[in-house]
Every structure is written in structure tokens, then in C-alpha cells.
Amino acid sequence: MPRIDLQALWRHRFLRFLVVGGLNTAFAYGSYAALLALGWPYAAASAGSLMLGLLFSFFTQGRLVFGNGEVRRLPRFVACWLLLYALNVGVIAGLVRLGLGPYTAGALALVPMAVGSYLVQRHLVFGVGRERASSAGLTRK
């Protein structure tokens, strides 16, 4: 059976982005569940989870994926996520208007939104240059 070189895989930024995105999703859901367990109403738990999840995601994506967790970039990160959210809702709405159900439309929106999120974070939020990526032990792949 061939060996998988995990270190070589980890050098691919987009793969790190996907793995860290899964971690962020688990954290956000765990936060939501914890807030519910503390007796918060679901709407408040969802809002609290969203805020905690954005902060957690900013630091994990910034540091683990892009090698740049400078706090001064947080407002740009939040603004970009608001834009991505609006785009996601627009894509889903368009697909629903074409006759797809909301579950299918949401699933179909996942791939372009993940790619869009990666590109927005890479170029507009964290602006990783070759020197920062190499000094952090990360590559531009």
C-alpha cells in the first residue's frame, strides 16, 4: 500500500484551507450546541456561534492557511464574509428560481463559494506574499 506524505499534502494551501474550514465548521457547531446547552434561545445561540466562529475562523485561516493572523485584518475579514454571505444567498436564490429545491441549491453553491472564499481571503484579506508564506513555512501552492 502506498504511503501518503501528509507533510507534502499540508504544503498545498487550498487543501489546508479545506481542512481548516472543516475544523472551523466543527467549532461553530460546537459553540452553537454549547450555547444551547447553557439555555440560550436558538437565535441567540446562532448569533453567538456566528461571532465566535468568525473569530476562530479568522485566526485559524489566517495563521494555519495564509501565515498571517494580524488582528488589523479582522475588519476586512468580517466585511468579506458579509459579501460572501450575500453572494451565497444570491446564488441559492437564483438556483431556487431555476426550479431547484433549497437543499440542492445550497449544496450546489458549496463548491463555488468555497473557491470564492479562498480567493477572497488569499487576495483581499490576508494578502499572502511569497516572502511571508515562505517565512511561515507555507507555500503558495
Disulfide bonds with the S-S distance in Angstrom:
none
